[in-house]
Amino acid sequence: MEVAALAGLVLVVGIVVLLVLGVPVSVAVGTSAAAAAITALGFENGLLTSAQQMFRGINNFSLLAIPFFVLAGVIMNNGGIALRLVNFAKMLVGRAPGSLAQTNVAANAMFGAVSGSAVASVAAVGSTMGPLQAKEGYPRDFSAATNIASAPAGMIIPPSNLMIVYSLVSSTSIAALFMAGYVPGVLWAAVCMVIVYLYARKRPELRVTERLSFAAALRVALEALPALMLIVIVIGGILLGFFTPTEASCIAVVYSLVLAFVYRTVKVRDLYGILLESTRTTSIVMFLVGVSAVMSWVMSFAQIPQLVTDALLSVTTNPYVLIILIVVLLLAIGCFMDPTPAVLIFAPIFLPVVTAFGMDPVHFGIFMVMALSIGTITPPVGPVLFVGARISGISIESVIRRLVPFFVALVLLLLVVAMTPALSMWLPTVLGLV
């Protein structure tokens, strides 16, 4: 067998076997990639190349944005931001049918965008909204499903760490990806609101929140404004050229820390735990980035992306059929793998396929992130699903039954976004980013 083909076989079989055995994704990818490099180059050269590729993979200035955005998100999670955003969301959608569930959706979209984490959003907003909805007669399984389905919207609405990772492996503009995520992210929240509306309009017992006075509404808006300004400062500064995404992440840390101290929700003694939590999260991501660089080198050596491209093109040359095939594959991948390693592993494989059909890498990145975000609410892995169910105190089976309408609607939205490039490309094109 040709050396390149043998190396590719060692990589693929090694990853599959180790994942089936329950080995962590990062270890499975790193071990298999190093073994494949050794197969291709010999023991010493293989290890040396693996070490060099790992260093090259993490030796990227743009990657510094990840630890700082993670730290800013952890500070926000501990900084009393969720309740203020919940109150603001209630003011915006408080008169709609199923007002508290609508508030849950809006708060998740805002808090997820601020914190950059769907898991943090489903926990923070769910723990706040769950008791309120139960008190007003909302079924707990429906409340949990609404919270879980809407939480990943924050992974698409910028700033998004997942988009930063994708920009690394695809060499696309972070600013363009951020702008491309706004319309699909808002549509994600809108779809969830439509499902809530259809459910609540036939249930008059779900009371409508009382209308706030102008003075009360103004007070709620002013309390939420500082948190929302984080997005304006970060995204606005990047678009206006005041700072790079990496510099923006540092500003986000300083801003969120000042905000937490002003709100008096974070004390100096809390900083150790906050830094430790963000370090753990960052170390996992950076290790994944490093080992994925070795894997990318092996895949290039073994010509795996070209083989996948040829295989898919042999099935169909219709771009719409091809998009559907890739969407199905990404949804299946998202069921078994967290979004970050999935992007690092599969973006280099699918990107040559879609670019061969003239698809913009920014557009592909958006619907890839959307597909993998749906995976976070889908068993058997589904971190957002499991955290949301635990916060609500109900079984996974009960939540899944209520999640089905949301899931169907979100998959249809994913297909619309994938088939309609203008939904994701319009804003970055208008702003001259692509």
Beta strands, then each sheet from edge to edge (+ up, - down):
end
